[in-house]
Amino acid sequence: MKTFLILGAGTGGTMVANKMAQALDPQEWRILIVDKDENHYYQPGFLFIPFGIYSPSDVVKPKRNFLPPTVDVIFGEIELIEPDKNRVKLNGGRTINYDYLVVATGSHTRPDLLPGLVDGGGWRKNIFDFYTPDGATALGRFLKFWKGGRMVLNVAEMPIKCPVAPLEFLFLADWFFRERGIRDKVEITFATPLPGAFTKPRASAILGNMLAERGIRLETEYAIMEVDNTKQVIRSYDEREIPYDLFVTIPTNMGAEVIGASGMGDELNFVPVNKHTLQSVKWENVWLIGDASNAPASKAGSVAHFMLDVVIENILRHMEGLEPLPKFDGHANCFIESGNEKGVLIDFNYEVEPLPGMFPLPGFGPFSLLKESPANHWGKMMFKWIYWNVLLKGGEMPFESQMSMAGKWK
């Protein structure tokens, strides 16, 4: 009996488990998936918790609900991955030998890496994150009674999960404060390490204009060095200080600690991968999906979905002795909630930046690319149902893995 092992039962790992359960002969293969947490979180929903649009219970379900009965599920900590020996050690002494390994251990925030963030006296008092359910919930409690002041949102460094989420937070905050009648009492600043509002130039210009229209100040190329909560300022390496009354942080995002401990990752614990085949550059029976790799694509659920068919096809080809195909093009597709029940949609890949147009049907849409529309907002809100009921289970979606130029205007 051969063993197909998946590490991580988040979005990527769950989809792989469902697809491989259909593709592999259960008389020949056993499929195992390991994760430390029994709860599956709909991470795009964290954004809505601080503004009372979702409650914490709206974004969590048991992981077992989305895994096939033929897959063996192990909840426990991974102690060490030994890819040279084709085995994984779990806490408690159990060792799993594998023939194929899919690493889907994701990425996680590390607020402890920034001096003064969690150890300066303001953590979860007037300093909050929203990339975790606890942080988003605590921030929601704070905002409910906040009377106004200086709010600063900072991205510590790239890459981060869902690169548009900081912008969405700012747009929703602007709307939230207007609805409460206190927008004139709130000064909002976005401090980013990027040279603009976003990573891609054309989208950055449009999204930067949207920030300006809402009176949100943009502080670019800001490399944060420390948080000083006694003076209530953040300080950059070039000694720029930004004062705050409320500080919202997107801390450094890193891969799982076990990746670093196992010697498999780069300095941020992301596993080097062929960005087109999604095969490990060092171990040919190790494959990556989702945020765990160093592929220069967005770390977002849509990207994991676009990776899925490429990963599955290439693993099955490898099992048959065939070369993997370089079919993943970095495709990312992101709804950007912009407030007032409107949103923006961007669709791009490694080579092509977000362009205006209509999606997915040329000339019809119903979604507008690089343009605000109510349809884009409802697309974002409907995606939660699609995520739980179709995407996680490896169901077919009406989009190809590769980005299409149909409907886009150059």
C-alpha positions in Angstrom: 0.0 0.0 0.0 1.4 3.4 -1.0 0.9 6.6 1.0 -0.2 10.0 -0.3 0.3 12.5 2.5 -1.0 16.0 2.8 0.2 18.4 5.4 -2.4 21.1 6.1 -6.2 20.9 5.9 -6.8 24.5 4.9 -8.1 25.5 1.5 -5.4 24.0 -0.6 -5.0 20.7 1.4 -8.7 20.1 1.5 -9.1 20.6 -2.2 -6.2 18.2 -2.9 -7.7 15.6 -0.6 -11.0 15.7 -2.4 -9.5 15.5 -5.8 -7.0 12.7 -5.1 -9.7 10.7 -3.3 -11.4 10.5 -6.7 -8.2 9.9 -8.7 -6.4 7.2 -6.7 -7.3 3.6 -6.4 -8.1 2.9 -2.7 -6.8 -0.6 -3.1 -3.4 0.8 -4.0 -3.2 4.1 -2.1 -4.1 5.4 1.3 -4.5 9.2 1.6 -3.7 10.9 4.9 -4.1 14.5 5.9 -2.5 16.1 9.0 -3.5 19.4 10.6 -3.2 20.8 14.1 -6.5 22.6 14.1 -10.0 20.9 13.8 -11.6 24.2 12.8 -11.7 25.4 9.2 -11.9 29.2 8.9 -13.2 31.2 5.9 -10.4 33.7 6.1 -11.8 36.3 3.7 -14.6 36.7 6.2 -12.3 38.0 8.9 -12.3 41.3 7.1 -16.1 41.8 7.8 -16.0 40.9 11.5 -14.7 44.3 12.8 -17.5 46.1 11.1 -20.3 43.8 12.3 -21.1 42.5 8.8 -20.1 38.9 9.9 -20.0 37.4 13.3 -17.2 35.0 14.3 -19.5 32.0 14.0 -20.1 32.9 10.3 -16.6 32.0 9.3 -15.9 28.7 11.0 -16.9 25.1 10.4 -15.4 21.7 11.3 -12.7 20.5 8.9 -14.0 17.0 8.9 -17.2 18.2 7.2 -15.2 18.9 4.0 -12.9 15.8 3.8 -13.9 12.6 2.1 -14.6 9.6 4.4 -11.9 7.6 2.5 -9.2 10.0 3.7 -7.6 9.4 7.1 -7.6 12.6 9.1 -5.0 13.2 11.8 -5.3 16.2 14.1 -1.9 16.8 15.7 1.3 18.9 15.6 4.0 18.1 13.0 7.3 17.9 14.7 9.6 17.4 11.7 9.5 16.8 7.9 12.3 14.7 6.6 12.0 14.8 2.8 15.3 13.1 2.2 13.9 10.1 4.0 10.3 10.4 2.8 8.8 10.6 6.2 7.1 13.0 8.7 7.4 12.9 12.4 4.4 14.0 14.6 4.4 15.1 18.2 3.8 12.1 20.4 6.3 9.9 18.5 4.3 8.8 15.4 6.2 8.6 12.1 4.4 8.6 8.7 6.4 7.3 5.7 5.1 8.6 2.4 5.5 8.1 -1.3 4.1 11.5 -2.3 3.9 14.6 -0.1 1.8 17.7 -0.7 2.7 20.7 1.5 -0.3 22.9 2.2 0.8 24.4 5.6 -0.2 27.9 4.6 1.1 31.2 6.0 0.6 32.8 9.3 1.1 36.3 10.9 4.0 36.8 13.3 3.2 39.9 15.4 6.0 38.9 17.8 8.7 39.9 15.2 8.0 43.7 15.4 9.4 45.4 18.5 6.7 47.0 20.6 3.7 45.4 18.8 2.7 42.8 21.3 5.1 43.7 24.1 4.6 47.5 24.3 1.4 47.6 26.3 -1.1 48.3 23.6 -1.8 44.9 22.1 -5.6 44.3 21.8 -6.2 47.6 23.6 -5.5 50.2 20.9 -3.4 48.0 18.7 -5.1 45.2 16.7 -4.8 42.8 13.8 -7.6 41.4 11.7 -5.9 38.5 10.0 -6.9 36.2 12.9 -10.4 35.5 14.2 -9.5 36.7 17.7 -7.9 39.9 16.4 -10.8 40.7 14.1 -13.3 40.1 17.0 -11.3 42.2 19.5 -11.1 45.0 16.9 -14.9 44.8 16.3 -15.5 45.3 20.0 -13.2 48.4 20.0 -14.7 50.0 16.9 -18.2 49.6 18.3 -17.5 52.3 20.9 -14.7 54.3 19.4 -15.4 58.0 19.2 -12.7 58.8 16.6 -9.1 59.9 16.3 -6.1 58.9 14.2 -6.3 55.4 12.7 -3.2 54.0 11.1 -3.2 50.8 9.1 0.3 49.4 8.3 1.6 46.4 6.3 4.9 45.4 8.0 6.4 43.7 4.9 5.4 41.7 1.8 4.3 39.1 0.9 1.0 38.9 2.8 -2.1 36.8 2.5 -4.7 38.5 0.3 -2.7 41.6 -0.7 -6.0 43.5 -1.3 -7.3 43.0 2.2 -5.6 46.1 3.7 -7.3 48.2 1.0 -10.7 46.6 1.6 -10.3 47.3 5.3 -9.6 51.0 4.6 -12.6 51.3 2.2 -14.9 49.6 4.7 -13.6 51.7 7.6 -14.3 54.9 5.7 -17.9 53.6 5.0 -18.4 52.4 8.6 -17.3 55.8 10.0 -19.6 57.6 7.6 -22.5 55.5 8.5 -21.9 56.2 12.2 -21.6 59.9 11.5 -18.0 60.3 12.8 -16.0 60.2 9.6 -15.0 63.9 10.1 -13.6 62.9 13.5 -11.3 60.1 12.1 -8.0 60.7 10.3 -7.0 57.6 8.3 -3.4 56.8 7.2 -2.2 53.8 5.2 1.5 53.1 5.7 2.7 50.5 3.2 6.2 49.2 2.2 5.1 49.4 -1.5 5.7 52.4 -3.7 1.9 52.7 -4.2 -1.4 51.4 -3.1 -0.9 48.0 -4.7 1.7 45.7 -6.3 0.6 46.2 -9.9 1.1 49.7 -11.4 -2.2 50.2 -13.3 -4.3 48.9 -10.4 -2.2 50.8 -7.9 -3.0 54.1 -9.6 -6.8 53.4 -9.7 -6.9 52.1 -6.1 -4.7 55.0 -5.0 -7.2 57.4 -6.5 -10.0 55.6 -4.6 -8.1 56.2 -1.3 -7.6 59.8 -2.1 -11.3 60.3 -3.0 -12.1 59.0 0.5 -9.6 61.3 2.2 -7.3 58.4 3.2 -3.6 59.4 3.4 -1.1 57.1 1.7 2.4 56.8 3.2 4.5 54.8 0.7 7.8 52.9 1.0 7.3 52.8 4.7 9.5 50.1 6.3 8.3 49.9 9.9 11.0 49.5 12.6 9.1 49.6 15.8 5.9 50.5 17.6 6.1 53.0 20.5 2.8 52.9 22.3 4.0 55.2 25.1 4.2 58.0 22.5 1.6 56.3 20.3 3.7 56.5 17.2 5.0 53.9 14.7 8.6 54.5 13.5 10.3 53.5 10.3 13.9 52.7 9.6 14.3 56.1 7.9 12.9 57.7 11.1 9.5 58.7 9.8 7.0 58.8 12.7 3.3 58.4 12.3 1.1 59.1 15.3 -1.9 57.0 16.0 -4.8 56.6 18.5 -5.8 53.3 16.9 -3.1 51.1 15.2 -4.2 48.3 12.9 -1.4 46.0 11.8 -0.8 43.4 9.1 2.2 41.8 10.7 4.9 39.9 8.9 3.5 36.8 7.2 5.6 33.6 7.3 5.3 30.0 6.4 4.9 27.3 9.1 7.6 27.0 11.7 8.0 23.3 10.9 9.1 24.2 7.4 12.0 26.2 8.8 12.8 23.6 11.4 12.9 21.0 8.7 15.3 23.0 6.5 12.8 23.1 3.6 12.2 26.9 3.4 13.6 30.3 2.6 14.1 33.0 5.2 10.3 33.4 5.6 9.7 29.6 5.8 8.3 29.4 2.3 9.3 26.3 0.3 11.1 27.0 -3.0 9.0 25.7 -5.9 9.0 25.7 -9.7 6.5 28.5 -10.1 4.9 26.9 -13.2 4.7 23.2 -12.2 4.4 23.7 -8.4 6.9 20.9 -7.8 9.5 21.3 -5.2 12.8 22.4 -6.7 14.7 19.9 -4.5 12.4 16.9 -3.9 10.6 15.5 -6.9 7.9 13.8 -4.9 7.0 16.9 -2.9 4.4 19.3 -4.3 3.1 22.7 -3.1 -0.3 24.3 -3.1 -1.5 27.6 -1.6 0.5 30.0 0.6 3.2 27.5 1.6 5.4 28.0 -1.4 7.6 30.9 -2.6 5.8 31.1 -5.9 5.5 34.8 -6.7 1.7 34.7 -6.9 -0.8 36.3 -4.6 -1.3 34.3 -1.4 -5.1 34.0 -1.7 -7.7 31.3 -1.8 -8.5 32.0 -5.5 -4.8 31.3 -6.3 -4.9 28.0 -4.5 -8.0 27.1 -6.5 -6.2 28.0 -9.8 -3.2 25.9 -8.7 -5.4 22.9 -7.9 -5.8 21.3 -11.4 -2.2 22.0 -12.3 -1.0 20.3 -9.1 -3.3 17.3 -9.5 -2.5 16.8 -13.2 1.3 17.0 -12.6 1.3 14.6 -9.6 -0.7 12.1 -11.7 1.7 12.6 -14.6 4.7 12.0 -12.3 3.1 8.8 -11.0 3.0 7.6 -14.6 6.7 8.5 -15.2 5.9 11.6 -17.2 7.3 15.1 -16.9 5.2 17.8 -15.1 3.7 20.5 -17.4 4.5 24.2 -16.7 0.8 25.2 -16.8 0.4 27.5 -13.7 0.6 31.1 -14.8 0.2 32.8 -11.5 -3.5 33.4 -12.1 -5.2 35.5 -9.3 -8.7 36.8 -9.1 -9.8 39.1 -6.3 -12.9 40.9 -5.4 -12.1 44.2 -3.5 -14.9 45.3 -1.2 -15.0 49.1 -1.5 -17.9 50.1 0.8 -21.4 51.4 0.0 -22.3 47.9 -1.2 -19.9 48.2 -4.1 -16.7 46.4 -5.1 -13.9 46.1 -7.6 -12.7 43.0 -9.4 -9.1 42.3 -10.5 -7.9 39.4 -12.6 -4.2 39.0 -13.4 -1.2 36.6 -13.5 2.6 36.5 -13.5 2.9 38.4 -16.8 -0.3 40.5 -17.2 -1.3 43.1 -14.7 -5.0 43.8 -13.8 -6.8 45.3 -16.8 -10.2 46.9 -17.3 -13.0 44.9 -18.9 -15.8 42.5 -18.1 -15.6 39.1 -16.4 -16.2 36.2 -17.0 -18.2 36.8 -20.1 -16.8 39.4 -22.6 -19.1 42.3 -23.0 -21.6 40.9 -20.5 -19.8 40.3 -17.3 -21.7 40.5 -15.0 -18.6 41.6 -13.1 -16.6 44.8 -14.0 -12.8 44.7 -14.0 -10.9 47.6 -12.3 -14.2 49.4 -11.8 -16.6 49.8 -8.8 -20.0 48.2 -9.2 -22.8 46.7 -7.0 -22.4 43.4 -8.9 -18.8 43.0 -7.7 -20.0 43.5 -4.1 -22.6 40.8 -4.5 -20.0 38.5 -6.2 -17.8 39.0 -3.1 -20.7 38.2 -0.7 -21.9 35.2 -2.7 -18.4 33.7 -2.7 -18.7 32.5 0.9 -21.5 30.1 -0.1 -19.4 28.9 -3.1 -16.4 28.4 -0.9 -18.1 26.2 1.6 -20.3 24.2 -0.9 -18.2 24.0 -4.1 -14.6 25.1 -4.0 -13.5 23.3 -0.8 -14.9 20.0 -2.1 -12.9 20.3 -5.3 -16.1 21.0 -7.3 -15.9 22.4 -10.8 -15.9 26.1 -11.2 -16.6 28.0 -14.5 -13.1 29.4 -14.7 -9.9 27.9 -16.2 -6.7 27.7 -14.1 -5.0 29.9 -16.7 -6.0 33.5 -17.0 -7.9 34.4 -20.1 -7.6 37.7 -22.0 -11.2 37.5 -23.2 -13.2 40.5 -22.1 -10.1 42.6 -21.1 -9.2 45.9 -22.7 -5.6 46.8 -23.2 
